Amino acid sequence: MLMRTAEPPRAAPVAAAALAIAAVGAATILGAYFFEYVLHYQPCPLCLEQRIPYYVAIPLALVVAVAAKRQAPRPLLISVVSFGFRYGIPSDADLVFDVRFLPNPHFVPRLRPYSGKDPKVARYIRSFPQTGQFLRRIENLLAYLLPHYIREGKSYLTIALGCTGGRHRSVTLAEVISRNLKRRGYATKVVHRDMDKSGS
């Protein structure tokens, strides 16, 4: 399970709270003006003094709201790409993981015709303990890295997983990692660059 750690501060709630404070203050002052100028109720000196905090709070709250929105991190769009080393590493990859250490379904005759999206192939690949260990390590690494990428203002991230031909192992793992990222609320798409090419 992918766990979020060191999440960036969320600016949206801060901005919303500041706007709410400004709105309440403005409504209070407008109400006072209504009584004074429309209904012609003259405020007492104490009432006039009580308006001063509102005159300070309203513009301050607006400044805080604007600052919070400017500091809000842009959404990080993540592409998880499977590929075959035989066809080259994706040129736009930010993180590249070599999964050729896993047993290759290409050498299992009954699995060779199918891609890593097929449940039979996925079960075979995930049946090995090293697959689960690798996924846990990758997920923990991403849980650490992604919040820092967001803080630095990165808008796009491409995670590439490669096996020999880009048809079996990398496809299965790209699907798993993409699903886990989506469950954690990240905008994610998966691309299988070489899945339909010949090879393992």
N, C-alpha and C positions, 0 to 999 in steps of 0.2 A: 504494500500500500504506500502510495506516495504521500509523504507528509510535508506540509508547508512549514518552513522555519524562517525566522528573521523576515517576516512579512513587512513590506513597506507600509508606512503610516497611511491610513486611508483618509484622504482629504475631503471626500464627498460628505461624510457626516459632519465634519467641522464647518464646511461651507453652508450646509443646510441649517445647522444650529445658529450660525451667525446671521443668516438671512431671517430666520425666525425671530431672533432678538430684535433685529432692525424693524421687522414688520410690526411686532407688538409695540415697540417704542413709537413708531410712526402713527399707529392707530391711536395710541394714548394721546399724543400731541394733537392729532387731528380732532379727536374728541374734545379736547380742551379748547381748541380754537372754535369748534362748532358752538360750544356753550357761550364762549366769549363774544364772538362776532355775529352769530346768527340768532341766538336766543338772548343775547345782550346781558349775560351774567358776568359781572366784573369780578375777576379773580382777586383773591386776597394776596397780600405780599408773600405769605407762606406757600400758596399755590404756585406763584411765579417762581419761587426758589426751587420748588419740587420739579419744575420742568428742566432745570439745568442738567441733571444727570441724563435725561433723555436726549438733550441736545448733544451731549458728549457720546453717549452710547450708540446712537443711530449711525453716525458716520464711521465710528470705530468698528462697529459690527460689519458695515459694508466693506471697509478696507480688509478686514479679516477674511470675509467671504471671497473677495476677489483674489487675495493672496493664496488662499487655500486651493481655489480652482486652478490657479496658475501652477501650483506645485503638484497637482494631481498627476500621477504617472500615466503616460499613454498606455493603452492596452498593448500587451505583447502577443503578437500573432506567431504561432509556432507551427512550422512545417516539419513533419517527421517523414523522412525519405528513406526508402529502401533502395539499394543499388548493388550492382555486381562489380567487384574490383576489376574483373576482366574488361569492363567497359569504361573504367575510369571513375575517379572520385568526383562527386558533384562539385562544380566550381563555386557554388554559393553556400557550401556547407560551413557552418560555424563550429559544430561539434561532430566528430567522426568516430564511430565505434566499429571495430573489426570483430565480427561474430563468427569468423571462420574456425574458431576453436571448438565450436559445437559440432556434434555428429551431423553428418550431411545426409538428408533424406534422398538426395540424388542417387545414392548407392543402395537404396532400398527399392527394389523393382516395383513393388506395389504402390509406392508413393511418388516415384519419379514423375509420372505424368501430371501430377497436381501441383498447384502453387502453395505457398505458405498461408494463403487465406483459407485453404480447405481444412475443415476440422480434424481430419485424419492426420494431416501433416503437422498441424499445430499441436495436437496431442503428443505426437512422436517427439517433436522438438522440446516440448515442455516437460516430457517425462524424465529428462535427465536433471540431476540435482544442480549441475553447474548452470543450467538455464535459469533456474529460480534464483540462484545466488547472484548471477550477473544482473538480472532484472532488479533485484533489491538494491544492489550497489548503484546501478544507473539511476534508479528512482531517488535514492538518497542524495546522489550527486546533483540531480536536477532540482530537488527540493532546496538545496543550498544555493545553487547558481541562479535560478530564475528570479527570485526577489532582488538579487543584486543587479541582474541585467535590467530589471524594471527601474530600479533606482537610478541607474545610469542613463535612462532614457531610451534604451534599445526598443525598437518597435517590432522588429522581425528577428526570428531565430530559426535557423534550419539545423535540425538534428538528423544526421545521416548514419544509417546502419548498413554495413556492407558484408556480403558473403561472396562466394566465388562468382556466381552468375546472377545474383539478385532475384532468384525465383522462390527460394524456400525459407532459409533461416532468417534472413534479413526482413523478409515480408512478415513472417509471423511475429517477430519481435517489434517491428514498427507498429503493427496493429495493436499489440498489447500496450506499448508505451503511449501511443496516441489515446487509447481508451482511458488509461490511468490519468493522463493529463486533463482530458475532458472532464472526468469525474471531479477533479480538483478545481474546476472552474476556469481553466485556461482555454483560450480560443485556439483550436488545433485542427490541422488538416493533415491527412496522410497521403503520400504520393509513392507509388511503386514504379520507379523509373524503368527498371529492366525486367519486370516480372514476366512480360510476354515475349521476351527474347529467348532464344535457345540457350541452353546451358544449365548449370546447377546453381 
